[in-house]
């Protein structure tokens, strides 16, 4: 892989990883509601699930998904339904407490599984496999470069959003402790997930 290809990979990884999506929205919401420690299992799950997805696409799963429209539709429908369910959970979370963490119920395994119903993750995996790996003379070597880069971006981007969410905790609590700021914040986060779900329907 020459430096031009590697630079293009970094540009794509930056744009896709740091732009708002289901993963970054959930990282922010979890950290804002329950603290950075509570969000870390999800933050760590994203690169794990994403890495498995990218590897499977490189082995041909992506081509199978494109070849069977019914499978692509199933991924889309399940993903939309899951995002709407998560949005409802976030919208109902109104307390800055560990005891309330069960309302969101998004841990490591849920975070890893989310990658397989996240159309944004599929689009990125398919773009990387088709543009940087498949049809090249050294696919294994390219995968050895691409995979750690993408895992690092997935982790750092979600960690950055989680840190931002955790820094908002004191402000969200508000001076009166009524939780009005938190309710407003959670409604915005839920709205972002709903908009993402609607966007997924038209892909």
C-alpha positions in Angstrom: 0.0 0.0 0.0 1.6 3.3 -1.1 1.3 6.5 0.9 -1.5 8.0 -1.3 -3.7 5.0 -0.6 -2.9 5.1 3.1 -3.7 8.8 3.2 -7.0 8.2 1.5 -7.7 5.5 4.1 -7.0 7.9 6.9 -9.3 10.5 5.4 -12.1 8.1 5.0 -11.6 6.7 8.5 -11.7 10.2 10.0 -14.8 11.2 8.2 -16.7 8.1 8.9 -15.5 7.5 12.5 -15.9 11.0 13.9 -19.2 11.9 12.1 -22.3 11.4 14.3 -23.9 8.0 14.1 -25.4 5.3 16.3 -22.2 4.4 18.0 -21.0 7.9 18.8 -24.5 9.0 19.9 -24.7 6.1 22.3 -21.2 6.6 23.7 -22.1 10.2 24.4 -25.5 9.4 26.0 -24.1 6.6 28.2 -21.3 8.7 29.5 -23.5 11.7 30.1 -26.0 9.7 32.0 -23.9 7.2 33.9 -20.3 8.4 33.7 -17.3 7.4 31.6 -16.7 4.1 33.4 -20.2 2.9 32.6 -19.7 3.9 28.9 -16.4 2.1 28.5 -17.7 -1.4 27.9 -19.7 0.0 24.9 -16.7 2.1 23.7 -14.5 -1.0 23.7 -17.2 -3.1 22.1 -17.5 -0.9 19.0 -14.0 -1.7 17.6 -14.4 -5.4 18.5 -17.7 -5.8 16.7 -16.5 -3.5 13.8 -13.3 -5.5 13.4 -15.2 -8.8 13.2 -17.6 -7.2 10.6 -14.7 -5.9 8.5 -13.0 -9.2 8.6 -16.1 -11.1 7.6 -16.7 -8.6 4.7 -13.1 -9.2 3.6 -13.8 -13.0 3.6 -16.9 -12.5 1.3 -19.8 -11.8 3.6 -20.2 -8.3 2.2 -20.5 -9.7 -1.4 -23.2 -12.2 -0.2 -25.1 -9.3 1.4 -25.1 -7.4 -1.8 -26.0 -10.4 -3.8 -29.1 -11.3 -1.7 -31.3 -8.1 -1.4 -33.5 -9.9 1.1 -30.5 -10.1 3.5 -29.7 -6.5 3.1 -33.3 -5.6 3.8 -33.3 -7.7 6.9 -30.2 -6.0 8.2 -31.8 -2.6 7.5 -35.1 -3.4 9.2 -33.5 -5.0 12.3 -31.1 -2.0 12.5 -33.9 0.5 12.3 -36.0 -1.3 14.9 -33.1 -1.6 17.2 -32.2 2.1 16.9 -35.8 3.1 17.6 -35.8 0.9 20.7 -32.6 2.4 21.9 -34.0 5.9 21.3 -37.0 5.1 23.5 -34.7 3.9 26.2 -32.6 7.0 26.1 -35.6 9.3 26.0 -36.9 7.7 29.3 -33.6 7.9 31.2 -33.9 10.9 33.6 -31.4 10.3 36.4 -27.7 10.7 36.7 -27.2 7.5 38.6 -25.7 4.1 38.3 -29.0 2.6 39.5 -30.7 3.9 36.4 -28.2 2.4 34.0 -30.4 -0.6 33.4 -32.9 1.5 31.5 -30.4 1.9 28.6 -29.1 -1.7 28.9 -26.4 -1.2 26.4 -23.2 -3.1 27.4 -20.3 -4.8 25.7 -22.2 -7.5 23.8 -25.0 -5.2 22.8 -22.4 -2.8 21.5 -20.6 -5.4 19.5 -23.9 -6.8 18.1 -25.0 -3.3 17.1 -22.3 -3.2 14.4 -24.0 -6.0 12.5 -27.3 -4.0 12.2 -25.6 -0.6 11.7 -25.9 0.3 8.0 -23.1 2.9 8.4 -20.7 0.2 9.6 -21.7 -2.0 6.7 -21.2 0.8 4.2 -17.8 1.6 5.6 -16.7 -2.0 5.7 -17.8 -2.6 2.1 -16.1 0.6 0.9 -12.8 -0.4 2.5 -12.9 -4.0 1.3 -13.7 -3.0 -2.3 -11.3 0.0 -2.4 -8.3 -1.3 -0.4 -8.3 -5.1 -0.2 -10.3 -7.1 -2.8 -8.6 -7.6 -6.1 -5.2 -6.5 -4.9 -2.0 -8.7 -5.2 -1.4 -8.5 -1.4 -4.9 -8.7 0.3 -3.5 -10.3 3.5 -0.8 -7.6 4.0 -3.3 -4.9 3.2 -5.8 -6.3 5.8 -2.9 -6.3 8.3 -2.6 -2.6 7.8 -6.2 -1.6 7.4 -7.7 -3.5 10.4 -5.6 -2.0 13.2 -6.0 1.5 11.7 -9.8 1.1 11.6 -9.9 -0.4 15.1 -7.9 2.5 16.5 -10.2 5.1 14.8 -13.4 3.3 16.1 -12.0 3.3 19.6 -10.7 6.8 19.7 -13.8 8.4 18.1 -16.1 6.7 20.5 -13.9 7.5 23.5 -13.8 11.2 22.4 -17.6 11.3 22.3 -17.8 9.5 25.6 -15.4 12.0 27.2 -17.5 14.8 25.9 -20.6 13.2 27.4 -18.9 12.7 30.8 -17.8 16.3 30.9 -21.4 17.4 30.5 -22.6 15.4 33.5 -22.2 18.2 36.1 -23.9 20.7 33.8 -26.7 18.3 33.0 -27.4 17.8 36.6 -28.3 21.5 36.8 -28.2 23.8 39.8 -31.7 22.8 41.0 -31.3 19.0 40.6 -34.6 18.7 38.7 -33.0 17.0 35.7 -34.6 19.2 33.1 -31.3 19.7 31.3 -30.7 15.9 31.3 -34.2 15.2 29.9 -33.6 17.7 27.2 -30.2 16.3 26.4 -31.6 12.7 26.3 -34.4 13.8 24.0 -31.9 15.3 21.6 -29.8 12.1 21.7 -32.9 10.0 21.1 -33.8 12.3 18.2 -30.4 11.8 16.6 -31.0 8.0 16.7 -34.5 8.4 15.2 -33.1 10.6 12.4 -30.3 8.0 11.9 -33.0 5.2 11.7 -35.0 7.2 9.1 -31.8 7.9 7.1 -31.1 4.2 7.1 -34.4 3.4 5.5 -33.6 5.4 2.4 -30.1 3.9 1.9 
